Amino acid sequence: MPADAIVHVIDDDAAVRESVEFLLRASGITARTYDSASAFLHALPAVESGCIVTDVRMPGISGIDLLRRLGEMRIKIPVIVITGHGDVPLAVEAMKGGAIDFIEKPFEDELLLESVRSALNRSRESAGREAERTQLQARLSTLTSRERDVLNGLVAGKPNKIIAFDLAISPRTVEIYRANVMTKMEAASLSELVRMALVAGVLE
């Protein structure tokens, strides 16, 4: 779990906010509280990482509405929703809306902590993947159009002769392009090149 991770606690009930904040801080986890989803959205531009713990039933913007807005904004912060007893339909709707977990009130302290730790680890891994993706896309942008054609053939599993036939060039020329691609992508093997292509979005 990243040391600088922050848990953003959103609940219109002051007692719940304070209780969750105390629990998190006692466990060495930094927490910030908001009395509404609107207050959190106002602060969102300054939010860099971490996770969100939000009540699902709140006046104004509900937890479900918040999930919808985060989705529209393509915000990737993991969200845990807190639901009242019997709010199974809302919990299901929240999970469909992108929440990674839901916890039913009243909840055990350790259950919430376990969910938060998992969410924070996921947030760190997601940030790492995004940084790698950006780096690999930058390398991809250095390829010529013909090198990109050869790359597409390689990640499709085609041998050099087939790539050469498809592109109407000689197998030797394919080998040259292939060497250039490996060098520019900084790939030590074909399998590593394929993994890079997958991360960068060449393969979906």
HELIX and SHEET records of a PDB file:
HELIX    1   1 ALA A   14  ALA A   26  1                                  13    
HELIX    2   2 ALA A   37  ALA A   43  1                                   7    
HELIX    3   3 LEU A   44  ALA A   46  5                                   3    
HELIX    4   4 GLY A   63  GLU A   72  1                                  10    
HELIX    5   5 VAL A   88  LYS A   96  1                                   9    
HELIX    6   6 ASP A  109  LEU A  140  1                                  32    
HELIX    7   7 SER A  145  VAL A  155  1                                  11    
HELIX    8   8 ASN A  160  LEU A  167  1                                   8    
HELIX    9   9 PRO A  171  MET A  185  1                                  15    
HELIX   10  10 LEU A  190  ALA A  200  1                                  11    
SHEET    1   A 5 THR A  30  TYR A  34  0                                        
SHEET    2   A 5 ILE A   6  ILE A  10  1                                        
SHEET    3   A 5 CYS A  51  ASP A  55  1                                        
SHEET    4   A 5 VAL A  79  THR A  83  1                                        
SHEET    5   A 5 ASP A 101  GLU A 104  1                                        
END                                                                             
